[in-house]
Amino acid sequence: MANYKVSLDDRYDLSQDHVFLTGTQAIVRLTLMQKERDRRAGLNTAGYVTG
């Protein structure tokens, strides 16, 4: 098993592959990741989370 250097600041750094998150942080990170994917595809989108 590989050891990874992980810090709490990695939670919103989209370049990090391994992060420890709470459920709320995971939802925020998911929306940031989708926004980045859309930007790379040339799309100007917005995110909306409800619940």
PQR file of N, CA, C, O and H, with PARSE charges and radii, in Angstrom:
ATOM      1  N   MET A   1       0.839  -1.173   0.000 -0.4000 1.5000
ATOM      2  CA  MET A   1       0.000   0.000   0.000 -0.0000 2.0000
ATOM      3  C   MET A   1       0.884   1.236   0.000  0.5500 1.7000
ATOM      4  O   MET A   1       1.819   1.341   0.795 -0.5500 1.4000
ATOM      5  N   ALA A   2       0.588   2.168  -0.890 -0.4000 1.5000
ATOM      6  CA  ALA A   2       1.388   3.379  -1.020 -0.0000 2.0000
ATOM      7  C   ALA A   2       0.991   4.405   0.032  0.5500 1.7000
ATOM      8  O   ALA A   2      -0.178   4.502   0.405 -0.5500 1.4000
ATOM      9  H   ALA A   2      -0.171   2.084  -1.536  0.4000 1.0000
ATOM     10  N   ASN A   3       1.956   5.157   0.501 -0.4000 1.5000
ATOM     11  CA  ASN A   3       1.696   6.246   1.432 -0.0000 2.0000
ATOM     12  C   ASN A   3       1.576   7.540   0.642  0.5500 1.7000
ATOM     13  O   ASN A   3       2.432   7.841  -0.190 -0.5500 1.4000
ATOM     14  H   ASN A   3       2.906   5.078   0.198  0.4000 1.0000
ATOM     15  N   TYR A   4       0.530   8.302   0.895 -0.4000 1.5000
ATOM     16  CA  TYR A   4       0.302   9.556   0.215 -0.0000 2.0000
ATOM     17  C   TYR A   4       0.365  10.690   1.224  0.5500 1.7000
ATOM     18  O   TYR A   4      -0.129  10.562   2.344 -0.5500 1.4000
ATOM     19  H   TYR A   4      -0.165   8.057   1.571  0.4000 1.0000
ATOM     20  N   LYS A   5       0.971  11.797   0.825 -0.4000 1.5000
ATOM     21  CA  LYS A   5       0.994  12.973   1.677 -0.0000 2.0000
ATOM     22  C   LYS A   5      -0.319  13.729   1.445  0.5500 1.7000
ATOM     23  O   LYS A   5      -0.552  14.275   0.367 -0.5500 1.4000
ATOM     24  H   LYS A   5       1.372  11.901  -0.086  0.4000 1.0000
ATOM     25  N   VAL A   6      -1.153  13.748   2.456 -0.4000 1.5000
ATOM     26  CA  VAL A   6      -2.470  14.361   2.345 -0.0000 2.0000
ATOM     27  C   VAL A   6      -2.627  15.383   3.457  0.5500 1.7000
ATOM     28  O   VAL A   6      -2.271  15.122   4.606 -0.5500 1.4000
ATOM     29  H   VAL A   6      -0.964  13.304   3.332  0.4000 1.0000
ATOM     30  N   SER A   7      -3.163  16.548   3.112 -0.4000 1.5000
ATOM     31  CA  SER A   7      -3.432  17.559   4.127 -0.0000 2.0000
ATOM     32  C   SER A   7      -4.870  18.051   3.985  0.5500 1.7000
ATOM     33  O   SER A   7      -5.516  17.804   2.967 -0.5500 1.4000
ATOM     34  H   SER A   7      -3.453  16.760   2.178  0.4000 1.0000
ATOM     35  N   LEU A   8      -5.364  18.738   4.997 -0.4000 1.5000
ATOM     36  CA  LEU A   8      -6.728  19.248   4.955 -0.0000 2.0000
ATOM     37  C   LEU A   8      -6.907  20.310   3.879  0.5500 1.7000
ATOM     38  O   LEU A   8      -8.022  20.526   3.404 -0.5500 1.4000
ATOM     39  H   LEU A   8      -4.839  18.938   5.824  0.4000 1.0000
ATOM     40  N   ASP A   9      -5.836  20.966   3.494 -0.4000 1.5000
ATOM     41  CA  ASP A   9      -5.924  21.983   2.450 -0.0000 2.0000
ATOM     42  C   ASP A   9      -6.146  21.384   1.063  0.5500 1.7000
ATOM     43  O   ASP A   9      -6.457  22.121   0.127 -0.5500 1.4000
ATOM     44  H   ASP A   9      -4.930  20.790   3.880  0.4000 1.0000
ATOM     45  N   ASP A  10      -5.997  20.089   0.909 -0.4000 1.5000
ATOM     46  CA  ASP A  10      -6.172  19.425  -0.378 -0.0000 2.0000
ATOM     47  C   ASP A  10      -7.630  19.286  -0.780  0.5500 1.7000
ATOM     48  O   ASP A  10      -7.918  18.978  -1.936 -0.5500 1.4000
ATOM     49  H   ASP A  10      -5.744  19.491   1.670  0.4000 1.0000
ATOM     50  N   ARG A  11      -8.547  19.502   0.135 -0.4000 1.5000
ATOM     51  CA  ARG A  11      -9.950  19.189  -0.125 -0.0000 2.0000
ATOM     52  C   ARG A  11     -10.535  19.932  -1.306  0.5500 1.7000
ATOM     53  O   ARG A  11     -11.399  19.389  -1.995 -0.5500 1.4000
ATOM     54  H   ARG A  11      -8.313  19.752   1.074  0.4000 1.0000
ATOM     55  N   TYR A  12     -10.094  21.168  -1.570 -0.4000 1.5000
ATOM     56  CA  TYR A  12     -10.619  21.924  -2.704 -0.0000 2.0000
ATOM     57  C   TYR A  12      -9.579  22.129  -3.799  0.5500 1.7000
ATOM     58  O   TYR A  12      -9.828  22.869  -4.751 -0.5500 1.4000
ATOM     59  H   TYR A  12      -9.393  21.609  -1.010  0.4000 1.0000
ATOM     60  N   ASP A  13      -8.428  21.494  -3.683 -0.4000 1.5000
ATOM     61  CA  ASP A  13      -7.391  21.557  -4.710 -0.0000 2.0000
ATOM     62  C   ASP A  13      -7.691  20.462  -5.728  0.5500 1.7000
ATOM     63  O   ASP A  13      -7.482  19.280  -5.454 -0.5500 1.4000
ATOM     64  H   ASP A  13      -8.226  20.893  -2.910  0.4000 1.0000
ATOM     65  N   LEU A  14      -8.177  20.853  -6.899 -0.4000 1.5000
ATOM     66  CA  LEU A  14      -8.628  19.869  -7.885 -0.0000 2.0000
ATOM     67  C   LEU A  14      -7.504  19.061  -8.500  0.5500 1.7000
ATOM     68  O   LEU A  14      -7.760  18.066  -9.178 -0.5500 1.4000
ATOM     69  H   LEU A  14      -8.346  21.813  -7.122  0.4000 1.0000
ATOM     70  N   SER A  15      -6.257  19.470  -8.277 -0.4000 1.5000
ATOM     71  CA  SER A  15      -5.138  18.700  -8.826 -0.0000 2.0000
ATOM     72  C   SER A  15      -4.802  17.492  -7.950  0.5500 1.7000
ATOM     73  O   SER A  15      -4.047  16.618  -8.375 -0.5500 1.4000
ATOM     74  H   SER A  15      -6.049  20.278  -7.726  0.4000 1.0000
ATOM     75  N   GLN A  16      -5.346  17.432  -6.742 -0.4000 1.5000
ATOM     76  CA  GLN A  16      -5.081  16.316  -5.829 -0.0000 2.0000
ATOM     77  C   GLN A  16      -6.022  15.143  -6.126  0.5500 1.7000
ATOM     78  O   GLN A  16      -7.219  15.339  -6.337 -0.5500 1.4000
ATOM     79  H   GLN A  16      -5.959  18.143  -6.397  0.4000 1.0000
ATOM     80  N   ASP A  17      -5.477  13.939  -6.140 -0.4000 1.5000
ATOM     81  CA  ASP A  17      -6.285  12.751  -6.388 -0.0000 2.0000
ATOM     82  C   ASP A  17      -6.829  12.140  -5.106  0.5500 1.7000
ATOM     83  O   ASP A  17      -7.947  11.624  -5.103 -0.5500 1.4000
ATOM     84  H   ASP A  17      -4.504  13.781  -5.969  0.4000 1.0000
ATOM     85  N   HIS A  18      -6.072  12.185  -4.024 -0.4000 1.5000
ATOM     86  CA  HIS A  18      -6.464  11.566  -2.772 -0.0000 2.0000
ATOM     87  C   HIS A  18      -6.730  12.650  -1.730  0.5500 1.7000
ATOM     88  O   HIS A  18      -5.830  13.404  -1.361 -0.5500 1.4000
ATOM     89  H   HIS A  18      -5.164  12.604  -4.027  0.4000 1.0000
ATOM     90  N   VAL A  19      -7.960  12.721  -1.267 -0.4000 1.5000
ATOM     91  CA  VAL A  19      -8.333  13.727  -0.271 -0.0000 2.0000
ATOM     92  C   VAL A  19      -9.281  13.098   0.746  0.5500 1.7000
ATOM     93  O   VAL A  19      -9.969  12.123   0.446 -0.5500 1.4000
ATOM     94  H   VAL A  19      -8.692  12.109  -1.567  0.4000 1.0000
ATOM     95  N   PHE A  20      -9.310  13.659   1.938 -0.4000 1.5000
ATOM     96  CA  PHE A  20     -10.252  13.251   2.969 -0.0000 2.0000
ATOM     97  C   PHE A  20     -11.302  14.344   3.087  0.5500 1.7000
ATOM     98  O   PHE A  20     -10.965  15.507   3.308 -0.5500 1.4000
ATOM     99  H   PHE A  20      -8.750  14.452   2.182  0.4000 1.0000
ATOM    100  N   LEU A  21     -12.577  13.979   2.940 -0.4000 1.5000
ATOM    101  CA  LEU A  21     -13.650  14.957   2.904 -0.0000 2.0000
ATOM    102  C   LEU A  21     -14.825  14.556   3.783  0.5500 1.7000
ATOM    103  O   LEU A  21     -15.062  13.376   4.039 -0.5500 1.4000
ATOM    104  H   LEU A  21     -12.851  13.034   2.760  0.4000 1.0000
ATOM    105  N   THR A  22     -15.550  15.567   4.237 -0.4000 1.5000
ATOM    106  CA  THR A  22     -16.853  15.319   4.825 -0.0000 2.0000
ATOM    107  C   THR A  22     -17.858  15.276   3.671  0.5500 1.7000
ATOM    108  O   THR A  22     -17.499  15.551   2.526 -0.5500 1.4000
ATOM    109  H   THR A  22     -15.357  16.526   4.029  0.4000 1.0000
ATOM    110  N   GLY A  23     -19.081  14.941   3.962 -0.4000 1.5000
ATOM    111  CA  GLY A  23     -20.105  14.903   2.916 -0.0000 2.0000
ATOM    112  C   GLY A  23     -20.331  16.257   2.268  0.5500 1.7000
ATOM    113  O   GLY A  23     -20.458  16.352   1.048 -0.5500 1.4000
ATOM    114  H   GLY A  23     -19.372  14.718   4.892  0.4000 1.0000
ATOM    115  N   THR A  24     -20.382  17.304   3.078 -0.4000 1.5000
ATOM    116  CA  THR A  24     -20.589  18.650   2.551 -0.0000 2.0000
ATOM    117  C   THR A  24     -19.411  19.083   1.688  0.5500 1.7000
ATOM    118  O   THR A  24     -19.608  19.683   0.631 -0.5500 1.4000
ATOM    119  H   THR A  24     -20.279  17.227   4.070  0.4000 1.0000
ATOM    120  N   GLN A  25     -18.201  18.790   2.119 -0.4000 1.5000
ATOM    121  CA  GLN A  25     -17.021  19.136   1.331 -0.0000 2.0000
ATOM    122  C   GLN A  25     -17.005  18.373   0.013  0.5500 1.7000
ATOM    123  O   GLN A  25     -16.559  18.902  -1.005 -0.5500 1.4000
ATOM    124  H   GLN A  25     -18.041  18.302   2.978  0.4000 1.0000
ATOM    125  N   ALA A  26     -17.485  17.140   0.025 -0.4000 1.5000
ATOM    126  CA  ALA A  26     -17.531  16.339  -1.201 -0.0000 2.0000
ATOM    127  C   ALA A  26     -18.496  16.956  -2.215  0.5500 1.7000
ATOM    128  O   ALA A  26     -18.211  16.966  -3.412 -0.5500 1.4000
ATOM    129  H   ALA A  26     -17.847  16.710   0.852  0.4000 1.0000
ATOM    130  N   ILE A  27     -19.619  17.462  -1.750 -0.4000 1.5000
ATOM    131  CA  ILE A  27     -20.577  18.104  -2.654 -0.0000 2.0000
ATOM    132  C   ILE A  27     -19.968  19.354  -3.266  0.5500 1.7000
ATOM    133  O   ILE A  27     -20.122  19.593  -4.464 -0.5500 1.4000
ATOM    134  H   ILE A  27     -19.850  17.453  -0.777  0.4000 1.0000
ATOM    135  N   VAL A  28     -19.282  20.154  -2.464 -0.4000 1.5000
ATOM    136  CA  VAL A  28     -18.635  21.368  -2.977 -0.0000 2.0000
ATOM    137  C   VAL A  28     -17.552  20.995  -3.974  0.5500 1.7000
ATOM    138  O   VAL A  28     -17.453  21.605  -5.039 -0.5500 1.4000
ATOM    139  H   VAL A  28     -19.157  19.960  -1.491  0.4000 1.0000
ATOM    140  N   ARG A  29     -16.745  20.006  -3.643 -0.4000 1.5000
ATOM    141  CA  ARG A  29     -15.669  19.582  -4.549 -0.0000 2.0000
ATOM    142  C   ARG A  29     -16.245  19.049  -5.865  0.5500 1.7000
ATOM    143  O   ARG A  29     -15.698  19.318  -6.934 -0.5500 1.4000
ATOM    144  H   ARG A  29     -16.826  19.511  -2.778  0.4000 1.0000
ATOM    145  N   LEU A  30     -17.325  18.309  -5.792 -0.4000 1.5000
ATOM    146  CA  LEU A  30     -17.969  17.783  -7.000 -0.0000 2.0000
ATOM    147  C   LEU A  30     -18.413  18.913  -7.924  0.5500 1.7000
ATOM    148  O   LEU A  30     -18.210  18.843  -9.136 -0.5500 1.4000
ATOM    149  H   LEU A  30     -17.770  18.091  -4.923  0.4000 1.0000
ATOM    150  N   THR A  31     -19.017  19.954  -7.353 -0.4000 1.5000
ATOM    151  CA  THR A  31     -19.449  21.068  -8.198 -0.0000 2.0000
ATOM    152  C   THR A  31     -18.253  21.816  -8.794  0.5500 1.7000
ATOM    153  O   THR A  31     -18.312  22.265  -9.938 -0.5500 1.4000
ATOM    154  H   THR A  31     -19.182  20.011  -6.368  0.4000 1.0000
ATOM    155  N   LEU A  32     -17.162  21.952  -8.018 -0.4000 1.5000
ATOM    156  CA  LEU A  32     -15.953  22.592  -8.556 -0.0000 2.0000
ATOM    157  C   LEU A  32     -15.341  21.759  -9.679  0.5500 1.7000
ATOM    158  O   LEU A  32     -14.874  22.308 -10.677 -0.5500 1.4000
ATOM    159  H   LEU A  32     -17.114  21.587  -7.088  0.4000 1.0000
ATOM    160  N   MET A  33     -15.342  20.445  -9.520 -0.4000 1.5000
ATOM    161  CA  MET A  33     -14.795  19.561 -10.553 -0.0000 2.0000
ATOM    162  C   MET A  33     -15.630  19.646 -11.828  0.5500 1.7000
ATOM    163  O   MET A  33     -15.081  19.678 -12.929 -0.5500 1.4000
ATOM    164  H   MET A  33     -15.721  19.999  -8.709  0.4000 1.0000
ATOM    165  N   GLN A  34     -16.951  19.682 -11.683 -0.4000 1.5000
ATOM    166  CA  GLN A  34     -17.821  19.773 -12.861 -0.0000 2.0000
ATOM    167  C   GLN A  34     -17.627  21.101 -13.575  0.5500 1.7000
ATOM    168  O   GLN A  34     -17.593  21.153 -14.805 -0.5500 1.4000
ATOM    169  H   GLN A  34     -17.397  19.656 -10.789  0.4000 1.0000
ATOM    170  N   LYS A  35     -17.501  22.174 -12.803 -0.4000 1.5000
ATOM    171  CA  LYS A  35     -17.264  23.490 -13.396 -0.0000 2.0000
ATOM    172  C   LYS A  35     -15.957  23.493 -14.205  0.5500 1.7000
ATOM    173  O   LYS A  35     -15.903  24.050 -15.301 -0.5500 1.4000
ATOM    174  H   LYS A  35     -17.529  22.131 -11.805  0.4000 1.0000
ATOM    175  N   GLU A  36     -14.910  22.869 -13.659 -0.4000 1.5000
ATOM    176  CA  GLU A  36     -13.630  22.791 -14.374 -0.0000 2.0000
ATOM    177  C   GLU A  36     -13.752  21.961 -15.643  0.5500 1.7000
ATOM    178  O   GLU A  36     -13.200  22.331 -16.680 -0.5500 1.4000
ATOM    179  H   GLU A  36     -14.953  22.417 -12.768  0.4000 1.0000
ATOM    180  N   ARG A  37     -14.465  20.848 -15.572 -0.4000 1.5000
ATOM    181  CA  ARG A  37     -14.688  20.030 -16.779 -0.0000 2.0000
ATOM    182  C   ARG A  37     -15.436  20.813 -17.847  0.5500 1.7000
ATOM    183  O   ARG A  37     -15.095  20.742 -19.027 -0.5500 1.4000
ATOM    184  H   ARG A  37     -14.913  20.549 -14.730  0.4000 1.0000
ATOM    185  N   ASP A  38     -16.457  21.558 -17.435 -0.4000 1.5000
ATOM    186  CA  ASP A  38     -17.224  22.368 -18.378 -0.0000 2.0000
ATOM    187  C   ASP A  38     -16.362  23.470 -18.984  0.5500 1.7000
ATOM    188  O   ASP A  38     -16.453  23.742 -20.181 -0.5500 1.4000
ATOM    189  H   ASP A  38     -16.734  21.616 -16.476  0.4000 1.0000
ATOM    190  N   ARG A  39     -15.518  24.110 -18.157 -0.4000 1.5000
ATOM    191  CA  ARG A  39     -14.638  25.166 -18.662 -0.0000 2.0000
ATOM    192  C   ARG A  39     -13.700  24.628 -19.726  0.5500 1.7000
ATOM    193  O   ARG A  39     -13.487  25.265 -20.757 -0.5500 1.4000
ATOM    194  H   ARG A  39     -15.444  23.889 -17.184  0.4000 1.0000
ATOM    195  N   ARG A  40     -13.138  23.445 -19.472 -0.4000 1.5000
ATOM    196  CA  ARG A  40     -12.226  22.839 -20.448 -0.0000 2.0000
ATOM    197  C   ARG A  40     -12.937  22.456 -21.739  0.5500 1.7000
ATOM    198  O   ARG A  40     -12.319  22.399 -22.802 -0.5500 1.4000
ATOM    199  H   ARG A  40     -13.311  22.927 -18.635  0.4000 1.0000
ATOM    200  N   ALA A  41     -14.237  22.194 -21.644 -0.4000 1.5000
ATOM    201  CA  ALA A  41     -15.028  21.855 -22.831 -0.0000 2.0000
ATOM    202  C   ALA A  41     -15.557  23.109 -23.528  0.5500 1.7000
ATOM    203  O   ALA A  41     -16.282  23.010 -24.517 -0.5500 1.4000
ATOM    204  H   ALA A  41     -14.740  22.240 -20.780  0.4000 1.0000
ATOM    205  N   GLY A  42     -15.194  24.292 -23.013 -0.4000 1.5000
ATOM    206  CA  GLY A  42     -15.620  25.535 -23.637 -0.0000 2.0000
ATOM    207  C   GLY A  42     -17.028  25.958 -23.246  0.5500 1.7000
ATOM    208  O   GLY A  42     -17.644  26.771 -23.935 -0.5500 1.4000
ATOM    209  H   GLY A  42     -14.605  24.373 -22.209  0.4000 1.0000
ATOM    210  N   LEU A  43     -17.542  25.417 -22.152 -0.4000 1.5000
ATOM    211  CA  LEU A  43     -18.897  25.748 -21.710 -0.0000 2.0000
ATOM    212  C   LEU A  43     -18.846  26.733 -20.545  0.5500 1.7000
ATOM    213  O   LEU A  43     -17.966  26.650 -19.689 -0.5500 1.4000
ATOM    214  H   LEU A  43     -17.042  24.757 -21.592  0.4000 1.0000
ATOM    215  N   ASN A  44     -19.786  27.653 -20.522 -0.4000 1.5000
ATOM    216  CA  ASN A  44     -19.919  28.601 -19.417 -0.0000 2.0000
ATOM    217  C   ASN A  44     -21.154  28.193 -18.628  0.5500 1.7000
ATOM    218  O   ASN A  44     -22.270  28.566 -18.990 -0.5500 1.4000
ATOM    219  H   ASN A  44     -20.502  27.720 -21.217  0.4000 1.0000
ATOM    220  N   THR A  45     -20.972  27.447 -17.574 -0.4000 1.5000
ATOM    221  CA  THR A  45     -22.084  26.904 -16.801 -0.0000 2.0000
ATOM    222  C   THR A  45     -22.060  27.399 -15.363  0.5500 1.7000
ATOM    223  O   THR A  45     -21.087  28.007 -14.914 -0.5500 1.4000
ATOM    224  H   THR A  45     -20.065  27.144 -17.280  0.4000 1.0000
ATOM    225  N   ALA A  46     -23.130  27.133 -14.661 -0.4000 1.5000
ATOM    226  CA  ALA A  46     -23.237  27.485 -13.250 -0.0000 2.0000
ATOM    227  C   ALA A  46     -23.678  26.238 -12.495  0.5500 1.7000
ATOM    228  O   ALA A  46     -24.207  25.298 -13.090 -0.5500 1.4000
ATOM    229  H   ALA A  46     -23.920  26.640 -15.026  0.4000 1.0000
ATOM    230  N   GLY A  47     -23.461  26.233 -11.192 -0.4000 1.5000
ATOM    231  CA  GLY A  47     -23.874  25.092 -10.378 -0.0000 2.0000
ATOM    232  C   GLY A  47     -24.962  25.487  -9.405  0.5500 1.7000
ATOM    233  O   GLY A  47     -25.034  26.633  -8.962 -0.5500 1.4000
ATOM    234  H   GLY A  47     -23.032  26.996 -10.708  0.4000 1.0000
ATOM    235  N   TYR A  48     -25.805  24.529  -9.078 -0.4000 1.5000
ATOM    236  CA  TYR A  48     -26.878  24.766  -8.125 -0.0000 2.0000
ATOM    237  C   TYR A  48     -27.056  23.506  -7.307  0.5500 1.7000
ATOM    238  O   TYR A  48     -27.295  22.430  -7.855 -0.5500 1.4000
ATOM    239  H   TYR A  48     -25.746  23.598  -9.437  0.4000 1.0000
ATOM    240  N   VAL A  49     -26.941  23.635  -6.003 -0.4000 1.5000
ATOM    241  CA  VAL A  49     -27.109  22.487  -5.112 -0.0000 2.0000
ATOM    242  C   VAL A  49     -28.263  22.787  -4.187  0.5500 1.7000
ATOM    243  O   VAL A  49     -28.308  23.854  -3.574 -0.5500 1.4000
ATOM    244  H   VAL A  49     -26.747  24.509  -5.558  0.4000 1.0000
ATOM    245  N   THR A  50     -29.182  21.876  -4.078 -0.4000 1.5000
ATOM    246  CA  THR A  50     -30.329  22.046  -3.188 -0.0000 2.0000
ATOM    247  C   THR A  50     -30.513  20.772  -2.358  0.5500 1.7000
ATOM    248  O   THR A  50     -29.965  19.719  -2.684 -0.5500 1.4000
ATOM    249  H   THR A  50     -29.145  21.009  -4.575  0.4000 1.0000
ATOM    250  N   GLY A  51     -31.244  20.881  -1.351 -0.4000 1.5000
ATOM    251  CA  GLY A  51     -31.472  19.662  -0.591 -0.0000 2.0000
ATOM    252  C   GLY A  51     -31.934  19.909   0.726  0.5500 1.7000
ATOM    253  O   GLY A  51     -32.169  18.968   1.485 -0.5500 1.4000
ATOM    254  H   GLY A  51     -31.689  21.737  -1.086  0.4000 1.0000
TER
END
